[in-house]
């Protein structure tokens, strides 16, 4: 069996899989609140106990984690943990274990996704060969590149979320100046993420949204803003979500150009499936393509939203088959 997982800033998903090719079949999956635990090892130990799985039944383990992985070690961006592959392998004597970047894990899933696991925003003119760009928006922001190497798609992780936020309009420049005054430097994740949605909402409202229940924690703000925006219940929440969506579109277009992603752009994470109707609007693709003189190139790039919340776990399972 394979043990695979996806550790995010809010939710950690783990699963046991049959070692099938090209896509391992899930046997059981579980979700855990990440910060309810003291470590990834604690979550894995609980998962093995909850599922009654003996560690010696696991042939290989791979976990995608929300942070940069260097020399089999990761310090997470939005979770105060340091994780090593050695520590993971030591959990109940799991044996061979690998940790990889969470968006890299999603990259391993993309080639095996089925049609019903994605929504197409733009058909484009997909070539049979070529590179792919992946973006994720959840608690934080992530990106990875899939390089076409002799017909095989090979994921390459990145820390694009911590590159500079691409403000384009006067309103976005106002936001940039507001965030720069607070933080000194404004990276993409400060805007295009759940964390960013809370920051943008504060900027637009000049504080908290008047419809937010009294005493609600800061962690509740992003979901509240999304709900208010989708229901058109608060015009400031609508503007906040629009700014974040435009930022996602602009970064997606940038990444498509950087990677010459003629085979498509895939957008995943916890937030995009919830706002997919917002992403279907013409404005998203207008911002995505608004990069003269390359607009016609981007018009040929297909754009998809990954709807399967367990796609990262599937990708980690695929990766576990290729130690």
C-alpha positions in Angstrom: 0.0 0.0 0.0 0.9 3.7 -0.4 0.3 6.3 2.2 -0.1 9.7 0.6 -1.0 13.1 1.9 -1.5 16.9 1.3 -0.6 19.1 4.3 -2.2 22.6 3.9 -2.3 25.6 6.2 -5.9 24.8 7.2 -6.5 21.1 6.3 -4.4 18.0 6.0 -5.7 15.2 3.9 -4.3 11.6 4.1 -5.1 8.5 2.2 -4.2 4.9 1.7 -3.9 3.7 -1.9 -3.4 0.5 -3.9 -0.1 0.6 -5.8 -1.8 0.8 -9.2 -0.6 2.4 -12.4 -0.8 5.1 -13.7 -3.2 6.2 -10.9 -3.2 4.5 -7.6 -6.8 3.7 -6.4 -7.9 5.1 -3.0 -8.8 2.7 -0.2 -9.5 5.2 2.5 -9.1 9.0 3.0 -9.3 11.2 6.1 -9.2 15.0 6.7 -7.7 16.7 9.8 -7.5 20.3 11.0 -3.8 20.9 10.6 -3.3 23.2 13.6 -5.2 20.9 15.9 -2.1 18.8 16.0 1.5 19.5 17.1 3.2 18.0 14.0 2.8 16.1 10.8 4.0 13.0 12.6 1.2 13.4 15.1 -1.4 13.6 12.3 0.0 10.5 10.5 0.1 8.6 13.8 -3.6 9.5 14.4 -4.4 8.5 10.8 -2.9 5.1 11.2 -4.8 4.6 14.4 -8.1 5.8 12.9 -7.8 3.5 9.9 -6.4 0.5 11.8 -3.5 0.4 9.3 -0.3 -1.3 10.4 2.8 0.7 9.4 4.5 -2.3 8.0 1.7 -2.6 5.5 2.8 0.7 3.9 5.4 0.2 1.1 6.0 3.9 0.4 4.9 7.3 1.8 4.8 10.7 0.1 3.4 13.9 1.6 3.0 17.2 -0.2 3.6 20.1 2.2 2.9 23.8 1.9 6.4 25.1 1.9 9.8 24.8 0.1 11.5 21.5 0.4 15.3 21.5 0.5 17.4 18.3 1.2 14.3 16.4 2.4 13.5 19.1 4.9 10.7 21.7 4.9 9.9 24.8 7.0 6.3 25.6 6.3 5.0 29.0 5.4 1.7 29.2 7.3 2.2 26.5 9.8 4.9 26.7 12.5 6.5 23.3 11.8 9.8 22.0 10.6 9.3 18.7 8.8 11.9 16.1 7.6 11.6 13.0 5.6 13.5 11.1 8.3 11.0 12.1 11.0 8.2 11.0 8.8 9.8 7.7 8.0 10.3 7.2 11.8 6.5 7.3 12.5 5.7 3.8 13.6 8.5 2.6 11.4 6.9 3.6 8.1 10.0 2.9 6.1 10.6 4.8 2.8 9.1 8.3 3.0 9.3 11.4 0.8 8.2 15.0 1.4 7.6 17.3 -1.6 6.1 20.7 -2.2 2.3 20.5 -2.1 1.8 22.1 -5.5 4.5 19.8 -7.0 2.3 17.0 -5.6 -0.7 18.4 -7.4 1.5 18.5 -10.6 1.9 14.7 -10.4 -1.9 14.4 -10.4 -2.7 16.6 -13.4 -1.8 14.0 -16.1 -4.2 11.5 -14.5 -7.1 13.7 -13.7 -10.4 12.7 -15.3 -12.7 15.1 -17.2 -15.2 15.3 -14.3 -12.5 16.4 -11.9 -12.0 19.7 -13.6 -14.0 22.6 -15.0 -12.8 24.3 -18.2 -12.9 28.1 -18.2 -11.3 28.4 -21.6 -10.9 25.7 -24.2 -8.0 27.4 -26.0 -6.1 25.4 -28.6 -4.3 22.8 -26.6 -1.4 21.2 -28.2 -0.8 17.5 -27.8 2.6 18.3 -26.3 3.9 21.2 -24.3 4.3 22.6 -20.7 1.6 23.2 -18.1 1.4 25.8 -15.3 -0.3 25.1 -12.0 -1.6 27.7 -9.5 -3.2 27.1 -6.1 -5.2 29.5 -3.9 -6.1 28.4 -0.4 -4.8 29.6 2.9 -1.7 30.7 1.0 -0.7 30.8 -2.7 1.3 28.2 -4.6 2.5 27.5 -8.1 4.4 24.8 -10.0 5.5 24.1 -13.5 5.1 20.9 -15.5 7.8 20.5 -18.1 7.3 18.3 -21.1 10.5 16.2 -21.2 10.4 13.8 -24.1 6.6 13.5 -23.8 6.6 13.0 -20.0 5.3 15.7 -17.7 7.8 16.4 -14.9 6.7 18.7 -12.1 9.0 21.4 -10.8 8.2 23.3 -7.6 8.4 27.0 -7.2 8.0 29.7 -4.6 6.0 32.0 -6.9 3.7 33.0 -4.1 6.5 35.0 -2.5 7.5 36.9 -5.7 6.2 40.4 -6.1 2.5 41.1 -6.4 1.7 42.5 -10.0 -0.5 45.5 -9.3 -1.9 46.7 -12.6 -4.8 49.2 -12.0 -5.0 52.4 -10.0 -7.1 50.7 -7.3 -4.6 47.8 -7.1 -1.7 50.3 -6.8 -3.6 51.9 -3.9 -3.9 48.5 -2.3 -0.2 47.9 -2.9 0.8 51.1 -1.2 -1.5 50.3 1.8 0.0 46.8 2.2 3.6 48.1 1.7 3.0 50.6 4.5 2.0 47.6 6.7 4.5 45.0 5.6 7.3 46.7 3.7 7.1 44.3 0.8 4.1 42.9 -0.9 4.3 39.4 -2.4 1.5 37.6 -4.3 0.3 35.7 -1.3 -0.5 39.0 0.5 -3.3 39.4 -2.0 -4.0 36.2 -3.9 -4.9 33.8 -1.1 -7.2 33.3 1.9 -4.8 35.4 4.0 -4.8 38.0 1.2 -8.5 38.1 1.0 -8.7 39.1 4.6 -6.1 41.9 4.0 -7.9 43.1 0.9 -11.2 43.1 2.8 -9.7 45.3 5.6 -8.4 47.7 2.9 -11.7 48.0 1.1 -13.9 48.3 4.2 -11.5 50.5 6.1 -11.7 47.8 8.9 -14.0 44.9 9.4 -17.1 44.2 7.2 -20.2 45.5 9.0 -21.9 42.2 8.3 -19.3 40.1 10.1 -20.7 38.8 13.4 -19.3 40.5 16.5 -16.4 38.6 18.0 -15.7 36.5 14.9 -12.0 35.6 14.7 -9.7 36.8 11.9 -9.6 33.3 10.5 -13.3 33.5 9.7 -13.0 36.7 7.5 -12.0 35.1 4.2 -15.0 32.6 4.1 -17.3 35.4 5.2 -16.1 37.7 2.4 -16.5 35.0 -0.2 -20.1 34.2 1.0 -21.1 37.9 1.0 -19.5 38.5 -2.4 -21.2 35.5 -4.0 -24.6 36.4 -2.6 -24.0 40.1 -3.5 -24.8 40.9 0.2 -22.0 43.4 0.6 -20.6 45.6 -2.2 -17.3 46.0 -0.4 -16.9 42.2 -0.2 -17.7 42.0 -3.9 -14.9 44.4 -4.7 -12.5 42.6 -2.4 -13.2 39.3 -4.1 -12.9 40.9 -7.5 -9.5 42.3 -6.7 -8.3 38.9 -5.5 -9.7 37.1 -8.6 -8.1 39.7 -10.9 -4.8 39.1 -9.1 -5.2 35.3 -9.7 -5.9 35.9 -13.4 -2.9 38.2 -13.8 -0.5 35.8 -12.1 -1.9 32.9 -14.1 -1.2 34.8 -17.3 2.3 35.6 -16.1 3.1 32.0 -15.2 1.7 30.8 -18.6 4.1 33.1 -20.3 7.1 32.2 -18.1 6.5 28.4 -18.7 5.2 28.7 -22.3 2.3 26.7 -21.0 0.8 25.8 -24.4 -0.8 22.6 -22.9 -2.8 24.6 -20.3 -3.1 26.4 -16.9 -4.6 24.4 -14.0 -6.0 26.3 -11.0 -6.4 24.4 -7.7 -6.6 24.9 -4.0 -9.5 25.2 -1.6 -10.9 28.5 -2.8 -11.2 28.3 -6.7 -13.8 25.5 -6.7 -16.0 27.6 -4.4 -15.8 30.6 -6.7 -15.8 28.8 -10.0 -18.8 30.8 -11.3 -16.8 34.0 -10.6 -13.9 32.6 -12.5 -16.2 31.8 -15.5 -16.9 35.5 -16.0 -15.3 37.2 -19.0 -13.3 39.5 -16.8 -11.1 36.7 -15.6 -10.0 35.7 -19.1 -9.7 39.4 -20.1 -7.2 40.0 -17.3 -5.5 36.6 -18.0 -4.9 37.6 -21.7 -4.2 41.3 -21.2 -0.5 41.1 -21.8 0.3 42.7 -25.2 2.0 41.7 -27.4 1.3 38.2 -26.2 -2.5 38.3 -25.9 -2.9 36.0 -29.0 -0.5 33.5 -27.5 -2.5 33.4 -24.2 -5.8 33.1 -26.1 -4.6 29.6 -27.2 -3.8 28.5 -23.7 -6.5 26.3 -22.1 -7.5 27.2 -18.5 -9.0 24.7 -16.1 -10.1 24.6 -12.4 -9.3 21.4 -10.5 -12.5 20.5 -8.6 -11.3 17.3 -6.8 -10.3 18.4 -3.3 -8.1 15.3 -2.9 -6.1 15.9 -6.1 -3.0 16.7 -4.1 -3.2 13.4 -2.3 -3.7 11.6 -5.6 -0.6 13.3 -6.9 1.4 12.4 -3.8 0.4 8.8 -4.4 1.5 8.9 -8.0 4.8 10.4 -6.9 5.3 7.7 -4.3 5.3 5.2 -7.2 8.4 6.9 -8.6 11.0 7.0 -5.7 
